[in-house]
């Protein structure tokens, strides 16, 4: 019958640089390349089957408010690749997380555009669960998590995601970034937390990101047009 909902919920801060056997920095790989792009690409035929049968499928990328801290950098920086001089850039675990989570927001936008005119529409959205008291936050911040207080309970953090899974598809804004059942601004770098431009990527930068992502998953997606879902 196909797939009704795909939720890509991978999220972790990796304390030291780790490279996968495929040559990708593990934060980028687990939370963007494979954890979102590859997994959703492999599920698209099943999502389309469900839509063709009268279903209401959708894909949800669980991002983070951490993505507000920056735009997606060059692929080489995000993937922690050697510099032009051959040296290794300093690895920053928090920024690696920011890059992956910003990438999820951009990916949801572009995949929604791809599917708008390509067979049954499949909305892709991203979301922020709010700052939630999880083992991951405890391990990352320890007693410093008080800076994020009041933290949400697990139920409060998952309620908005559950709503995205079950609401009528007509109520979803494809490509949007959600918090508490509502689309939110994707950039808070303006005066007094208004919409700004500091964390915005140019169309050319986004196009390069998508090209790199498509190329990265192509070996596993020969039946989905080389990764272009």
Secondary structure, DSSP 8 states (H G I E B T S, - for coil): ---SEEEE------SS--B-TTS-BHHHIIIIIIIIIIHHHHHHHHHHHHHHTT---EEEEE--GGGGG-----HHHHTT-B-TTS-B----HHHHHHHHHHHHHHHHHHHHHHHHTSSS--EEEEE---SB--HHHHHHHGGGGGGG-S-B-HHHHHHHHHHHHHS-GGG--TT-EEETTEEE-S---SGGG---STT---HHHHHHHHHHHHHHHGGG-TTTTTT--
